[in-house]
Amino acid sequence: MYKHIFLTGVPGIGKTTIIQKASEVLKSSGASIDGFYTEEVRQGGRRVGFDIVTLSGKRGTLSRVCSDLPTERCEYRVGQYVVDLVSFEQLALPVLNIADHGNAIQKTVYVIDEIGKMELFSQSFIHAVRKTLDCSGALIFGTIPMLTRKPLPLVEEIRSRRDVKVFHVTRENRDDILQEIVTTIQNCSK
């Protein structure tokens, strides 16, 4: 029996779109759900960064192009992007600050889009994800990057857990996979 559901696939394939659609379906069916997703930020047709958006509608900066920031703020970088750890942690950590729900009748679904290089600069986030993975009253519905030559330790830890089901999103299945994901989550949260 799976306890957590993750999506993986190449960047831009539609993982966040599936997360958003599935979250709406789950919320409308009465599921207890909280969490966040990442959203691309564009200016003049050019991607300048990413924001973190909670399911309750709060928004903050995850990253911006380094050239748009003072040099002293360019400590945590992924490619051309600088991660704003303070902003990220202010939104992400309260969502994951949970207590073990013990034998709750219905699990809470925690949306985490995504557990990737930018987010993993935060040791507090890594700790919160591990705690949530081990919480009996929690089901994580998240996204992780595809396996690469430079694996991320927490991502590989998640991928290798027996209680994790990973859906690989492709161009061929991304329009048809939503119902299977929602049904799997609903079965896991009983």
Number of C-alpha atoms within 10 A of each C-alpha: 9 16 24 24 22 25 23 21 19 14 10 8 14 18 24 20 15 20 23 17 14 20 22 14 14 18 15 10 10 8 18 15 20 18 23 25 21 18 17 12 15 11 8 6 7 8 12 18 21 20 19 24 21 20 19 11 8 10 18 19 20 25 26 21 18 21 12 11 12 8 9 6 12 17 12 17 18 14 8 13 21 23 26 22 19 12 16 22 19 11 20 22 18 11 19 21 12 15 12 13 14 11 9 12 10 16 23 19 26 24 26 24 25 23 20 15 17 19 21 17 16 18 11 13 20 16 14 19 21 13 17 20 20 13 18 17 21 27 25 24 27 24 24 23 19 17 14 7 6 6 12 16 10 17 18 14 10 20 18 12 13 11 13 19 21 19 16 15 19 15 10 8 10 16 12 10 15 17 14 11 21 20 13 16 23 16 12 17 20 9
